[in-house]
Amino acid sequence: MIVCSCNIVSKRDIQDVILEFLHADEWQLITPGKVFQAMSARGKCCGCFPGVIDIIVETTQRYHAQMCSPEPKVVDLLNRIADQRLRMENAKKRAAAKRHSQLVA
């Protein structure tokens, strides 16, 4: 399934990069920008970033379940990812409001 049509990036491509990161350091915070950079791509419209964050969460949860990681550490990591998603959604809303106000003016 294509997740990013700007860069033609599939869900599998994203999952593979996430797993590489987790194998290197299972407690690092993985961001969409970090994933795209690893694929020599960049966020263009960034409309896919919320979906990429969902893939990061799913893949990270599955990885830690397979590794039998301590639950408190996993919950903390997932909370950090959720905070990142909230910041991204708020930034997207502010940018849309700014574009709208510029069009109205």
Secondary structure, DSSP 8 states (H G I E B T S, - for coil): -EEETTTTEEHHHHHHHHHHHHHH-TTS---HHHHHHHTT---SS-TTHHHHHHHHHHHHHHHHHHTT--HHHHHHHHHHHHHHHHHHHHHHHHHHHHHHHHHH-
